């Protein structure tokens, strides 16, 4: 009999707490999970934990859970209001956009700060239909974790021309050095010798392979490199958000 009463409590809590959660979600606004600020994401995790414990354990005081949900929702609304009113506060409770590529060069320090690898960024570039690093004027990781890409003017113009003219064949870059490690299997497949690679690097006054953060070659045997040291790279622009 006691178990039956507990089951009724569980059903009753589901039917009372879910409408409350729906109201809280509507108040938070229409945003996808990927676009949620970090504080809002933590709010959702906390709400899930509180509500889950309430539904799974009938001995938990249901009234306290409802007050907890309302309290968490009111805190989220307060934080959202303060973020709008005070930009400094907003920067404290959310991630800032981070530039990871500028003028065709990886910004190694920035990538390591946000713990993104070359493979992460290259995959995100490919998802944007960008296959050549040298075509990128600037790329940044947004607060949502998405990659925003601005191509160099020539490539931006070419993309517009694709709508009115046949698409010309273009080759993409193949990575042959990633974080100082030579991809010899790629070089063998493309008939690229290490001697050729060293000669090309010497032309750019690069003596050690370990100094190369990223190197890629296209079908025309054009080599594009990005060094580990950010000192000689173009200074990244300031971002405001």
Secondary structure as GFF3:
##gff-version 3
##sequence-region A 1 241
A	DSSP	alpha_helix	2	28	.	.	.	ID=ss1
A	DSSP	three_ten_helix	33	35	.	.	.	ID=ss2
A	DSSP	alpha_helix	38	56	.	.	.	ID=ss3
A	DSSP	alpha_helix	62	85	.	.	.	ID=ss4
A	DSSP	alpha_helix	87	92	.	.	.	ID=ss5
A	DSSP	beta_strand	98	102	.	.	.	ID=ss6
A	DSSP	beta_strand	105	106	.	.	.	ID=ss7
A	DSSP	alpha_helix	108	113	.	.	.	ID=ss8
A	DSSP	alpha_helix	118	127	.	.	.	ID=ss9
A	DSSP	three_ten_helix	133	135	.	.	.	ID=ss10
A	DSSP	beta_strand	136	141	.	.	.	ID=ss11
A	DSSP	beta_strand	147	151	.	.	.	ID=ss12
A	DSSP	alpha_helix	153	161	.	.	.	ID=ss13
A	DSSP	beta_strand	174	178	.	.	.	ID=ss14
A	DSSP	beta_strand	181	182	.	.	.	ID=ss15
A	DSSP	alpha_helix	184	189	.	.	.	ID=ss16
A	DSSP	alpha_helix	194	203	.	.	.	ID=ss17
A	DSSP	three_ten_helix	209	211	.	.	.	ID=ss18
A	DSSP	beta_strand	212	217	.	.	.	ID=ss19
A	DSSP	beta_strand	223	227	.	.	.	ID=ss20
###
